[in-house]
């Protein structure tokens, strides 16, 4: 699976891109918070279209401390 996008596009803290399973692709948008509650924790929250079926949506959240 691959994820391609540009940080801070269309606005600061956002990433728009595509996610692919090799033969199919879907759109994905993520919010990036590099300083959760003014601390050192990081949070990425994404919503996207399933590469195999663009009518199905998914959510994923990543955290780092």
HUHURA-V88208 format. One record per pair of residues at least 24 apart in sequence whose C-alpha atoms are under 8 Angstrom apart, sorted by sequence separation. I is the first residue (numbers start at 0). J is the second residue. D is the distance in Angstrom with one decimal. If there is no record, write none. Layout:
i = {I | I}
j = {J | J}
d = {D | D}
//
This chain:
i = {25 | 40 | 24 | 25 | 39 | 24 | 25 | 23 | 24 | 23 | 25 | 20 | 19 | 20 | 18}
j = {49 | 64 | 49 | 50 | 64 | 50 | 51 | 50 | 51 | 51 | 53 | 50 | 50 | 51 | 50}
d = {5.9 | 4.5 | 7.6 | 4.6 | 6.6 | 4.3 | 8.0 | 5.1 | 7.2 | 5.9 | 6.1 | 6.2 | 5.7 | 7.7 | 6.7}
//
